[in-house]
Amino acid sequence: MNSNLITDIGENLEYIKTIVVNELEIKKLDFVDSGANIVSKIVSSALIFLFLFLAFITAIVTLTIVLSNYLGSSISALLIITGVLILLSVLLLVFRQVLIVNPITRIIYNLIDND
């Protein structure tokens, strides 16, 4: 009877070890999956930002050319566009907490929370 009890305890100990190892592997895989999801979202967001930035630059150049033709002066068109960009930069600087920091913080919390 003692031999049987010791064998059962040994088998149960092996089962527990196997379960613990499997749980650790599952946690590692979950961590890698979450990390991959976060990195892919960051990379795709960076690419989207890059394309939007390029579109914005193209729009500024196009607007400058159109304004230059309308005003008859390239210098005036460049001054107007530069003034508008400086104004937008100042507004962005003043409202950066509301327009940039808070949304990015929310996005990062959502990325971490969903995974």
Backbone atoms as SQL, in Angstrom:
CREATE TABLE atoms (id INTEGER PRIMARY KEY, chain TEXT, resi INTEGER, resn TEXT, atom TEXT, x REAL, y REAL, z REAL);
INSERT INTO atoms VALUES
  (1, 'A', 1, 'MET', 'N', 0.827, -1.191, 0.000),
  (2, 'A', 1, 'MET', 'CA', 0.000, 0.000, 0.000),
  (3, 'A', 1, 'MET', 'C', 0.870, 1.253, 0.000),
  (4, 'A', 2, 'ASN', 'N', 1.942, 1.268, 0.816),
  (5, 'A', 2, 'ASN', 'CA', 2.837, 2.418, 0.845),
  (6, 'A', 2, 'ASN', 'C', 3.484, 2.658, -0.513),
  (7, 'A', 3, 'SER', 'N', 3.858, 1.584, -1.161),
  (8, 'A', 3, 'SER', 'CA', 4.495, 1.677, -2.478),
  (9, 'A', 3, 'SER', 'C', 3.528, 2.301, -3.488),
  (10, 'A', 4, 'ASN', 'N', 2.277, 1.907, -3.397),
  (11, 'A', 4, 'ASN', 'CA', 1.247, 2.424, -4.288),
  (12, 'A', 4, 'ASN', 'C', 1.011, 3.917, -4.035),
  (13, 'A', 5, 'LEU', 'N', 0.996, 4.303, -2.785),
  (14, 'A', 5, 'LEU', 'CA', 0.786, 5.703, -2.408),
  (15, 'A', 5, 'LEU', 'C', 1.952, 6.573, -2.889),
  (16, 'A', 6, 'ILE', 'N', 3.167, 6.076, -2.716),
  (17, 'A', 6, 'ILE', 'CA', 4.348, 6.831, -3.152),
  (18, 'A', 6, 'ILE', 'C', 4.345, 6.961, -4.668),
  (19, 'A', 7, 'THR', 'N', 3.952, 5.927, -5.375),
  (20, 'A', 7, 'THR', 'CA', 3.867, 5.976, -6.840),
  (21, 'A', 7, 'THR', 'C', 2.830, 7.003, -7.277),
  (22, 'A', 8, 'ASP', 'N', 1.678, 7.012, -6.643),
  (23, 'A', 8, 'ASP', 'CA', 0.617, 7.981, -6.968),
  (24, 'A', 8, 'ASP', 'C', 1.081, 9.419, -6.711),
  (25, 'A', 9, 'ILE', 'N', 1.756, 9.622, -5.599),
  (26, 'A', 9, 'ILE', 'CA', 2.270, 10.968, -5.279),
  (27, 'A', 9, 'ILE', 'C', 3.301, 11.392, -6.322),
  (28, 'A', 10, 'GLY', 'N', 4.169, 10.466, -6.727),
  (29, 'A', 10, 'GLY', 'CA', 5.166, 10.770, -7.751),
  (30, 'A', 10, 'GLY', 'C', 4.525, 11.115, -9.081),
  (31, 'A', 11, 'GLU', 'N', 3.498, 10.355, -9.465),
  (32, 'A', 11, 'GLU', 'CA', 2.789, 10.637, -10.726),
  (33, 'A', 11, 'GLU', 'C', 2.101, 11.996, -10.670),
  (34, 'A', 12, 'ASN', 'N', 1.455, 12.288, -9.543),
  (35, 'A', 12, 'ASN', 'CA', 0.785, 13.581, -9.394),
  (36, 'A', 12, 'ASN', 'C', 1.786, 14.735, -9.449),
  (37, 'A', 13, 'LEU', 'N', 2.955, 14.529, -8.852),
  (38, 'A', 13, 'LEU', 'CA', 3.995, 15.551, -8.894),
  (39, 'A', 13, 'LEU', 'C', 4.441, 15.806, -10.332),
  (40, 'A', 14, 'GLU', 'N', 4.573, 14.754, -11.113),
  (41, 'A', 14, 'GLU', 'CA', 4.949, 14.905, -12.527),
  (42, 'A', 14, 'GLU', 'C', 3.847, 15.630, -13.302),
  (43, 'A', 15, 'TYR', 'N', 2.603, 15.317, -13.029),
  (44, 'A', 15, 'TYR', 'CA', 1.486, 16.020, -13.678),
  (45, 'A', 15, 'TYR', 'C', 1.522, 17.512, -13.355),
  (46, 'A', 16, 'ILE', 'N', 1.779, 17.822, -12.093),
  (47, 'A', 16, 'ILE', 'CA', 1.844, 19.230, -11.671),
  (48, 'A', 16, 'ILE', 'C', 2.994, 19.937, -12.371),
  (49, 'A', 17, 'LYS', 'N', 4.152, 19.285, -12.453),
  (50, 'A', 17, 'LYS', 'CA', 5.289, 19.884, -13.149),
  (51, 'A', 17, 'LYS', 'C', 4.955, 20.151, -14.618),
  (52, 'A', 18, 'THR', 'N', 4.306, 19.199, -15.270),
  (53, 'A', 18, 'THR', 'CA', 3.920, 19.348, -16.674),
  (54, 'A', 18, 'THR', 'C', 2.940, 20.504, -16.849),
  (55, 'A', 19, 'ILE', 'N', 1.985, 20.593, -15.957),
  (56, 'A', 19, 'ILE', 'CA', 0.998, 21.683, -16.033),
  (57, 'A', 19, 'ILE', 'C', 1.682, 23.037, -15.859),
  (58, 'A', 20, 'VAL', 'N', 2.585, 23.144, -14.904),
  (59, 'A', 20, 'VAL', 'CA', 3.294, 24.405, -14.665),
  (60, 'A', 20, 'VAL', 'C', 4.128, 24.788, -15.885),
  (61, 'A', 21, 'VAL', 'N', 4.846, 23.826, -16.460),
  (62, 'A', 21, 'VAL', 'CA', 5.661, 24.107, -17.653),
  (63, 'A', 21, 'VAL', 'C', 4.771, 24.547, -18.805),
  (64, 'A', 22, 'ASN', 'N', 3.655, 23.875, -18.997),
  (65, 'A', 22, 'ASN', 'CA', 2.733, 24.251, -20.077),
  (66, 'A', 22, 'ASN', 'C', 2.155, 25.648, -19.864),
  (67, 'A', 23, 'GLU', 'N', 1.804, 25.955, -18.632),
  (68, 'A', 23, 'GLU', 'CA', 1.279, 27.298, -18.337),
  (69, 'A', 23, 'GLU', 'C', 2.325, 28.373, -18.623),
  (70, 'A', 24, 'LEU', 'N', 3.576, 28.102, -18.262),
  (71, 'A', 24, 'LEU', 'CA', 4.651, 29.064, -18.558),
  (72, 'A', 24, 'LEU', 'C', 4.819, 29.258, -20.064),
  (73, 'A', 25, 'GLU', 'N', 4.746, 28.195, -20.815),
  (74, 'A', 25, 'GLU', 'CA', 4.866, 28.296, -22.276),
  (75, 'A', 25, 'GLU', 'C', 3.700, 29.091, -22.859),
  (76, 'A', 26, 'ILE', 'N', 2.511, 28.868, -22.346),
  (77, 'A', 26, 'ILE', 'CA', 1.340, 29.619, -22.817),
  (78, 'A', 26, 'ILE', 'C', 1.513, 31.107, -22.523),
  (79, 'A', 27, 'LYS', 'N', 1.998, 31.430, -21.328),
  (80, 'A', 27, 'LYS', 'CA', 2.225, 32.840, -20.970),
  (81, 'A', 27, 'LYS', 'C', 3.273, 33.466, -21.878),
  (82, 'A', 28, 'LYS', 'N', 4.345, 32.724, -22.185),
  (83, 'A', 28, 'LYS', 'CA', 5.375, 33.241, -23.086),
  (84, 'A', 28, 'LYS', 'C', 4.796, 33.520, -24.463),
  (85, 'A', 29, 'LEU', 'N', 4.003, 32.580, -24.967),
  (86, 'A', 29, 'LEU', 'CA', 3.395, 32.763, -26.285),
  (87, 'A', 29, 'LEU', 'C', 2.421, 33.940, -26.295),
  (88, 'A', 30, 'ASP', 'N', 1.646, 34.090, -25.220),
  (89, 'A', 30, 'ASP', 'CA', 0.740, 35.243, -25.118),
  (90, 'A', 30, 'ASP', 'C', 1.516, 36.548, -25.126),
  (91, 'A', 31, 'PHE', 'N', 2.639, 36.576, -24.410),
  (92, 'A', 31, 'PHE', 'CA', 3.474, 37.772, -24.352),
  (93, 'A', 31, 'PHE', 'C', 4.043, 38.102, -25.732),
  (94, 'A', 32, 'VAL', 'N', 4.536, 37.102, -26.436),
  (95, 'A', 32, 'VAL', 'CA', 5.093, 37.316, -27.781),
  (96, 'A', 32, 'VAL', 'C', 3.992, 37.789, -28.727),
  (97, 'A', 33, 'ASP', 'N', 2.818, 37.191, -28.633),
  (98, 'A', 33, 'ASP', 'CA', 1.704, 37.593, -29.485),
  (99, 'A', 33, 'ASP', 'C', 1.290, 39.032, -29.214),
  (100, 'A', 34, 'SER', 'N', 1.202, 39.407, -27.950),
  (101, 'A', 34, 'SER', 'CA', 0.848, 40.788, -27.593),
  (102, 'A', 34, 'SER', 'C', 1.903, 41.760, -28.097),
  (103, 'A', 35, 'GLY', 'N', 3.167, 41.406, -27.926),
  (104, 'A', 35, 'GLY', 'CA', 4.250, 42.264, -28.401),
  (105, 'A', 35, 'GLY', 'C', 4.214, 42.424, -29.903),
  (106, 'A', 36, 'ALA', 'N', 3.945, 41.341, -30.620),
  (107, 'A', 36, 'ALA', 'CA', 3.869, 41.408, -32.081),
  (108, 'A', 36, 'ALA', 'C', 2.700, 42.281, -32.524),
  (109, 'A', 37, 'ASN', 'N', 1.573, 42.171, -31.837),
  (110, 'A', 37, 'ASN', 'CA', 0.418, 43.009, -32.179),
  (111, 'A', 37, 'ASN', 'C', 0.718, 44.492, -31.960),
  (112, 'A', 38, 'ILE', 'N', 1.353, 44.801, -30.851),
  (113, 'A', 38, 'ILE', 'CA', 1.675, 46.196, -30.553),
  (114, 'A', 38, 'ILE', 'C', 2.669, 46.747, -31.568),
  (115, 'A', 39, 'VAL', 'N', 3.704, 45.973, -31.884),
  (116, 'A', 39, 'VAL', 'CA', 4.705, 46.431, -32.858),
  (117, 'A', 39, 'VAL', 'C', 4.070, 46.611, -34.229),
  (118, 'A', 40, 'SER', 'N', 3.212, 45.699, -34.644),
  (119, 'A', 40, 'SER', 'CA', 2.583, 45.840, -35.960),
  (120, 'A', 40, 'SER', 'C', 1.672, 47.063, -36.015),
  (121, 'A', 41, 'LYS', 'N', 0.985, 47.360, -34.918),
  (122, 'A', 41, 'LYS', 'CA', 0.136, 48.551, -34.895),
  (123, 'A', 41, 'LYS', 'C', 0.981, 49.819, -34.921),
  (124, 'A', 42, 'ILE', 'N', 2.115, 49.806, -34.244),
  (125, 'A', 42, 'ILE', 'CA', 3.007, 50.976, -34.258),
  (126, 'A', 42, 'ILE', 'C', 3.579, 51.195, -35.653),
  (127, 'A', 43, 'VAL', 'N', 4.027, 50.122, -36.296),
  (128, 'A', 43, 'VAL', 'CA', 4.605, 50.243, -37.637),
  (129, 'A', 43, 'VAL', 'C', 3.555, 50.705, -38.641),
  (130, 'A', 44, 'SER', 'N', 2.364, 50.129, -38.589),
  (131, 'A', 44, 'SER', 'CA', 1.321, 50.543, -39.529),
  (132, 'A', 44, 'SER', 'C', 0.899, 51.991, -39.269),
  (133, 'A', 45, 'SER', 'N', 0.851, 52.398, -38.023),
  (134, 'A', 45, 'SER', 'CA', 0.520, 53.791, -37.720),
  (135, 'A', 45, 'SER', 'C', 1.604, 54.736, -38.225),
  (136, 'A', 46, 'ALA', 'N', 2.865, 54.328, -38.094),
  (137, 'A', 46, 'ALA', 'CA', 3.967, 55.158, -38.595),
  (138, 'A', 46, 'ALA', 'C', 3.902, 55.284, -40.113),
  (139, 'A', 47, 'LEU', 'N', 3.570, 54.207, -40.794),
  (140, 'A', 47, 'LEU', 'CA', 3.452, 54.274, -42.252),
  (141, 'A', 47, 'LEU', 'C', 2.286, 55.163, -42.676),
  (142, 'A', 48, 'ILE', 'N', 1.179, 55.040, -41.986),
  (143, 'A', 48, 'ILE', 'CA', 0.030, 55.897, -42.292),
  (144, 'A', 48, 'ILE', 'C', 0.402, 57.359, -42.062),
  (145, 'A', 49, 'PHE', 'N', 1.090, 57.645, -40.957),
  (146, 'A', 49, 'PHE', 'CA', 1.532, 59.006, -40.676),
  (147, 'A', 49, 'PHE', 'C', 2.460, 59.510, -41.778),
  (148, 'A', 50, 'LEU', 'N', 3.380, 58.664, -42.235),
  (149, 'A', 50, 'LEU', 'CA', 4.307, 59.054, -43.296),
  (150, 'A', 50, 'LEU', 'C', 3.570, 59.403, -44.576),
  (151, 'A', 51, 'PHE', 'N', 2.613, 58.576, -44.972),
  (152, 'A', 51, 'PHE', 'CA', 1.858, 58.852, -46.193),
  (153, 'A', 51, 'PHE', 'C', 1.002, 60.109, -46.053),
  (154, 'A', 52, 'LEU', 'N', 0.415, 60.311, -44.889),
  (155, 'A', 52, 'LEU', 'CA', -0.363, 61.534, -44.673),
  (156, 'A', 52, 'LEU', 'C', 0.544, 62.764, -44.702),
  (157, 'A', 53, 'PHE', 'N', 1.741, 62.636, -44.143),
  (158, 'A', 53, 'PHE', 'CA', 2.699, 63.734, -44.174),
  (159, 'A', 53, 'PHE', 'C', 3.095, 64.067, -45.607),
  (160, 'A', 54, 'LEU', 'N', 3.365, 63.050, -46.415),
  (161, 'A', 54, 'LEU', 'CA', 3.706, 63.278, -47.817),
  (162, 'A', 54, 'LEU', 'C', 2.546, 63.920, -48.575),
  (163, 'A', 55, 'ALA', 'N', 1.332, 63.489, -48.282),
  (164, 'A', 55, 'ALA', 'CA', 0.159, 64.089, -48.913),
  (165, 'A', 55, 'ALA', 'C', 0.020, 65.548, -48.488),
  (166, 'A', 56, 'PHE', 'N', 0.299, 65.836, -47.227),
  (167, 'A', 56, 'PHE', 'CA', 0.230, 67.203, -46.724),
  (168, 'A', 56, 'PHE', 'C', 1.259, 68.094, -47.425),
  (169, 'A', 57, 'ILE', 'N', 2.480, 67.603, -47.578),
  (170, 'A', 57, 'ILE', 'CA', 3.526, 68.370, -48.260),
  (171, 'A', 57, 'ILE', 'C', 3.127, 68.627, -49.713),
  (172, 'A', 58, 'THR', 'N', 2.599, 67.608, -50.371),
  (173, 'A', 58, 'THR', 'CA', 2.155, 67.766, -51.760),
  (174, 'A', 58, 'THR', 'C', 1.035, 68.794, -51.846),
  (175, 'A', 59, 'ALA', 'N', 0.116, 68.768, -50.905),
  (176, 'A', 59, 'ALA', 'CA', -0.986, 69.729, -50.894),
  (177, 'A', 59, 'ALA', 'C', -0.467, 71.150, -50.679),
  (178, 'A', 60, 'ILE', 'N', 0.527, 71.309, -49.828),
  (179, 'A', 60, 'ILE', 'CA', 1.097, 72.639, -49.589),
  (180, 'A', 60, 'ILE', 'C', 1.768, 73.171, -50.854),
  (181, 'A', 61, 'VAL', 'N', 2.527, 72.318, -51.517),
  (182, 'A', 61, 'VAL', 'CA', 3.194, 72.744, -52.760),
  (183, 'A', 61, 'VAL', 'C', 2.154, 73.107, -53.810),
  (184, 'A', 62, 'THR', 'N', 1.135, 72.283, -53.949),
  (185, 'A', 62, 'THR', 'CA', 0.070, 72.558, -54.921),
  (186, 'A', 62, 'THR', 'C', -0.654, 73.853, -54.584),
  (187, 'A', 63, 'LEU', 'N', -0.986, 74.040, -53.328),
  (188, 'A', 63, 'LEU', 'CA', -1.666, 75.268, -52.909),
  (189, 'A', 63, 'LEU', 'C', -0.791, 76.489, -53.160),
  (190, 'A', 64, 'THR', 'N', 0.505, 76.358, -52.929),
  (191, 'A', 64, 'THR', 'CA', 1.421, 77.473, -53.179),
  (192, 'A', 64, 'THR', 'C', 1.451, 77.827, -54.669),
  (193, 'A', 65, 'ILE', 'N', 1.476, 76.820, -55.509),
  (194, 'A', 65, 'ILE', 'CA', 1.482, 77.071, -56.962),
  (195, 'A', 65, 'ILE', 'C', 0.185, 77.720, -57.409),
  (196, 'A', 66, 'VAL', 'N', -0.943, 77.207, -56.926),
  (197, 'A', 66, 'VAL', 'CA', -2.245, 77.780, -57.292),
  (198, 'A', 66, 'VAL', 'C', -2.354, 79.215, -56.793),
  (199, 'A', 67, 'LEU', 'N', -1.962, 79.450, -55.553),
  (200, 'A', 67, 'LEU', 'CA', -2.010, 80.793, -54.980),
  (201, 'A', 67, 'LEU', 'C', -1.060, 81.732, -55.719),
  (202, 'A', 68, 'SER', 'N', 0.085, 81.206, -56.115),
  (203, 'A', 68, 'SER', 'CA', 1.051, 81.997, -56.875),
  (204, 'A', 68, 'SER', 'C', 0.460, 82.434, -58.207),
  (205, 'A', 69, 'ASN', 'N', -0.239, 81.538, -58.897),
  (206, 'A', 69, 'ASN', 'CA', -0.888, 81.894, -60.164),
  (207, 'A', 69, 'ASN', 'C', -2.025, 82.892, -59.948),
  (208, 'A', 70, 'TYR', 'N', -2.756, 82.732, -58.860),
  (209, 'A', 70, 'TYR', 'CA', -3.880, 83.619, -58.573),
  (210, 'A', 70, 'TYR', 'C', -3.400, 85.022, -58.209),
  (211, 'A', 71, 'LEU', 'N', -2.350, 85.111, -57.384),
  (212, 'A', 71, 'LEU', 'CA', -1.840, 86.412, -56.940),
  (213, 'A', 71, 'LEU', 'C', -0.866, 87.031, -57.940),
  (214, 'A', 72, 'GLY', 'N', -0.276, 86.205, -58.775),
  (215, 'A', 72, 'GLY', 'CA', 0.701, 86.710, -59.729),
  (216, 'A', 72, 'GLY', 'C', 2.075, 86.905, -59.111),
  (217, 'A', 73, 'SER', 'N', 2.281, 86.411, -57.913),
  (218, 'A', 73, 'SER', 'CA', 3.563, 86.571, -57.236),
  (219, 'A', 73, 'SER', 'C', 3.878, 85.332, -56.395),
  (220, 'A', 74, 'SER', 'N', 4.992, 84.707, -56.708),
  (221, 'A', 74, 'SER', 'CA', 5.394, 83.516, -55.952),
  (222, 'A', 74, 'SER', 'C', 5.773, 83.874, -54.517),
  (223, 'A', 75, 'ILE', 'N', 6.418, 85.026, -54.351),
  (224, 'A', 75, 'ILE', 'CA', 6.835, 85.450, -53.016),
  (225, 'A', 75, 'ILE', 'C', 5.622, 85.665, -52.112),
  (226, 'A', 76, 'SER', 'N', 4.594, 86.324, -52.624),
  (227, 'A', 76, 'SER', 'CA', 3.384, 86.555, -51.826),
  (228, 'A', 76, 'SER', 'C', 2.724, 85.234, -51.440),
  (229, 'A', 77, 'ALA', 'N', 2.667, 84.314, -52.389),
  (230, 'A', 77, 'ALA', 'CA', 2.052, 83.015, -52.116),
  (231, 'A', 77, 'ALA', 'C', 2.849, 82.271, -51.047),
  (232, 'A', 78, 'LEU', 'N', 4.172, 82.288, -51.141),
  (233, 'A', 78, 'LEU', 'CA', 5.008, 81.623, -50.148),
  (234, 'A', 78, 'LEU', 'C', 4.864, 82.273, -48.772),
  (235, 'A', 79, 'LEU', 'N', 4.775, 83.595, -48.725),
  (236, 'A', 79, 'LEU', 'CA', 4.593, 84.289, -47.448),
  (237, 'A', 79, 'LEU', 'C', 3.256, 83.931, -46.805),
  (238, 'A', 80, 'ILE', 'N', 2.205, 83.860, -47.602),
  (239, 'A', 80, 'ILE', 'CA', 0.885, 83.512, -47.071),
  (240, 'A', 80, 'ILE', 'C', 0.890, 82.085, -46.536),
  (241, 'A', 81, 'ILE', 'N', 1.424, 81.152, -47.324),
  (242, 'A', 81, 'ILE', 'CA', 1.465, 79.752, -46.892),
  (243, 'A', 81, 'ILE', 'C', 2.334, 79.614, -45.641),
  (244, 'A', 82, 'THR', 'N', 3.475, 80.296, -45.605),
  (245, 'A', 82, 'THR', 'CA', 4.353, 80.244, -44.439),
  (246, 'A', 82, 'THR', 'C', 3.648, 80.806, -43.210),
  (247, 'A', 83, 'GLY', 'N', 2.936, 81.912, -43.375),
  (248, 'A', 83, 'GLY', 'CA', 2.186, 82.493, -42.262),
  (249, 'A', 83, 'GLY', 'C', 1.129, 81.550, -41.727),
  (250, 'A', 84, 'VAL', 'N', 0.417, 80.888, -42.629),
  (251, 'A', 84, 'VAL', 'CA', -0.607, 79.923, -42.203),
  (252, 'A', 84, 'VAL', 'C', 0.046, 78.757, -41.462),
  (253, 'A', 85, 'LEU', 'N', 1.178, 78.268, -41.972),
  (254, 'A', 85, 'LEU', 'CA', 1.861, 77.152, -41.304),
  (255, 'A', 85, 'LEU', 'C', 2.397, 77.554, -39.933),
  (256, 'A', 86, 'ILE', 'N', 2.908, 78.765, -39.825),
  (257, 'A', 86, 'ILE', 'CA', 3.378, 79.247, -38.515),
  (258, 'A', 86, 'ILE', 'C', 2.210, 79.358, -37.546),
  (259, 'A', 87, 'LEU', 'N', 1.089, 79.877, -38.011),
  (260, 'A', 87, 'LEU', 'CA', -0.105, 79.970, -37.168),
  (261, 'A', 87, 'LEU', 'C', -0.570, 78.590, -36.714),
  (262, 'A', 88, 'LEU', 'N', -0.600, 77.628, -37.645),
  (263, 'A', 88, 'LEU', 'CA', -0.992, 76.269, -37.286),
  (264, 'A', 88, 'LEU', 'C', -0.005, 75.653, -36.285),
  (265, 'A', 89, 'SER', 'N', 1.282, 75.941, -36.455),
  (266, 'A', 89, 'SER', 'CA', 2.293, 75.424, -35.531),
  (267, 'A', 89, 'SER', 'C', 2.106, 75.991, -34.130),
  (268, 'A', 90, 'VAL', 'N', 1.828, 77.276, -34.036),
  (269, 'A', 90, 'VAL', 'CA', 1.608, 77.902, -32.727),
  (270, 'A', 90, 'VAL', 'C', 0.355, 77.324, -32.068),
  (271, 'A', 91, 'LEU', 'N', -0.716, 77.166, -32.849),
  (272, 'A', 91, 'LEU', 'CA', -1.938, 76.571, -32.294),
  (273, 'A', 91, 'LEU', 'C', -1.699, 75.137, -31.832),
  (274, 'A', 92, 'LEU', 'N', -0.928, 74.397, -32.608),
  (275, 'A', 92, 'LEU', 'CA', -0.603, 73.024, -32.231),
  (276, 'A', 92, 'LEU', 'C', 0.245, 72.988, -30.967),
  (277, 'A', 93, 'LEU', 'N', 1.148, 73.925, -30.836),
  (278, 'A', 93, 'LEU', 'CA', 1.985, 74.005, -29.643),
  (279, 'A', 93, 'LEU', 'C', 1.146, 74.343, -28.409),
  (280, 'A', 94, 'VAL', 'N', 0.218, 75.261, -28.564),
  (281, 'A', 94, 'VAL', 'CA', -0.617, 75.675, -27.442),
  (282, 'A', 94, 'VAL', 'C', -1.562, 74.546, -27.009),
  (283, 'A', 95, 'PHE', 'N', -2.139, 73.842, -27.990),
  (284, 'A', 95, 'PHE', 'CA', -3.133, 72.810, -27.685),
  (285, 'A', 95, 'PHE', 'C', -2.571, 71.393, -27.824),
  (286, 'A', 96, 'ARG', 'N', -1.251, 71.226, -27.659),
  (287, 'A', 96, 'ARG', 'CA', -0.645, 69.909, -27.878),
  (288, 'A', 96, 'ARG', 'C', -1.141, 68.872, -26.879),
  (289, 'A', 97, 'GLN', 'N', -1.430, 69.268, -25.660),
  (290, 'A', 97, 'GLN', 'CA', -1.916, 68.314, -24.660),
  (291, 'A', 97, 'GLN', 'C', -3.236, 67.696, -25.113),
  (292, 'A', 98, 'VAL', 'N', -4.142, 68.551, -25.553),
  (293, 'A', 98, 'VAL', 'CA', -5.471, 68.089, -25.950),
  (294, 'A', 98, 'VAL', 'C', -5.427, 67.376, -27.305),
  (295, 'A', 99, 'LEU', 'N', -4.639, 67.902, -28.242),
  (296, 'A', 99, 'LEU', 'CA', -4.646, 67.375, -29.605),
  (297, 'A', 99, 'LEU', 'C', -3.685, 66.211, -29.834),
  (298, 'A', 100, 'ILE', 'N', -2.621, 66.130, -29.063),
  (299, 'A', 100, 'ILE', 'CA', -1.607, 65.104, -29.332),
  (300, 'A', 100, 'ILE', 'C', -1.429, 64.151, -28.157),
  (301, 'A', 101, 'VAL', 'N', -1.093, 64.689, -26.999),
  (302, 'A', 101, 'VAL', 'CA', -0.710, 63.839, -25.862),
  (303, 'A', 101, 'VAL', 'C', -1.872, 62.964, -25.393),
  (304, 'A', 102, 'ASN', 'N', -3.029, 63.549, -25.159),
  (305, 'A', 102, 'ASN', 'CA', -4.166, 62.770, -24.652),
  (306, 'A', 102, 'ASN', 'C', -4.610, 61.670, -25.628),
  (307, 'A', 103, 'PRO', 'N', -4.773, 61.962, -26.936),
  (308, 'A', 103, 'PRO', 'CA', -5.160, 60.880, -27.857),
  (309, 'A', 103, 'PRO', 'C', -4.112, 59.762, -27.950),
  (310, 'A', 104, 'ILE', 'N', -2.828, 60.127, -27.964),
  (311, 'A', 104, 'ILE', 'CA', -1.784, 59.095, -28.049),
  (312, 'A', 104, 'ILE', 'C', -1.781, 58.245, -26.781),
  (313, 'A', 105, 'THR', 'N', -1.965, 58.881, -25.645),
  (314, 'A', 105, 'THR', 'CA', -2.030, 58.135, -24.388),
  (315, 'A', 105, 'THR', 'C', -3.203, 57.163, -24.401),
  (316, 'A', 106, 'ARG', 'N', -4.355, 57.625, -24.875),
  (317, 'A', 106, 'ARG', 'CA', -5.531, 56.759, -24.972),
  (318, 'A', 106, 'ARG', 'C', -5.280, 55.582, -25.912),
  (319, 'A', 107, 'ILE', 'N', -4.636, 55.856, -27.057),
  (320, 'A', 107, 'ILE', 'CA', -4.351, 54.791, -28.021),
  (321, 'A', 107, 'ILE', 'C', -3.428, 53.753, -27.408),
  (322, 'A', 108, 'ILE', 'N', -2.396, 54.198, -26.705),
  (323, 'A', 108, 'ILE', 'CA', -1.454, 53.251, -26.087),
  (324, 'A', 108, 'ILE', 'C', -2.154, 52.429, -25.006),
  (325, 'A', 109, 'TYR', 'N', -2.991, 53.072, -24.185),
  (326, 'A', 109, 'TYR', 'CA', -3.736, 52.331, -23.161),
  (327, 'A', 109, 'TYR', 'C', -4.641, 51.294, -23.815),
  (328, 'A', 110, 'ASN', 'N', -5.294, 51.679, -24.925),
  (329, 'A', 110, 'ASN', 'CA', -6.188, 50.727, -25.619),
  (330, 'A', 110, 'ASN', 'C', -5.396, 49.573, -26.217),
  (331, 'A', 111, 'LEU', 'N', -4.203, 49.855, -26.764),
  (332, 'A', 111, 'LEU', 'CA', -3.377, 48.773, -27.306),
  (333, 'A', 111, 'LEU', 'C', -2.991, 47.784, -26.224),
  (334, 'A', 112, 'ILE', 'N', -2.613, 48.309, -25.074),
  (335, 'A', 112, 'ILE', 'CA', -2.192, 47.430, -23.977),
  (336, 'A', 112, 'ILE', 'C', -3.388, 46.713, -23.375),
  (337, 'A', 113, 'ASP', 'N', -4.501, 47.413, -23.258),
  (338, 'A', 113, 'ASP', 'CA', -5.701, 46.855, -22.648),
  (339, 'A', 113, 'ASP', 'C', -6.326, 45.745, -23.488),
  (340, 'A', 114, 'ASN', 'N', -6.332, 45.917, -24.815),
  (341, 'A', 114, 'ASN', 'CA', -6.979, 44.932, -25.689),
  (342, 'A', 114, 'ASN', 'C', -6.176, 43.658, -25.829),
  (343, 'A', 115, 'ASP', 'N', -4.884, 43.715, -25.554),
  (344, 'A', 115, 'ASP', 'CA', -4.052, 42.514, -25.729),
  (345, 'A', 115, 'ASP', 'C', -3.836, 41.810, -24.454);
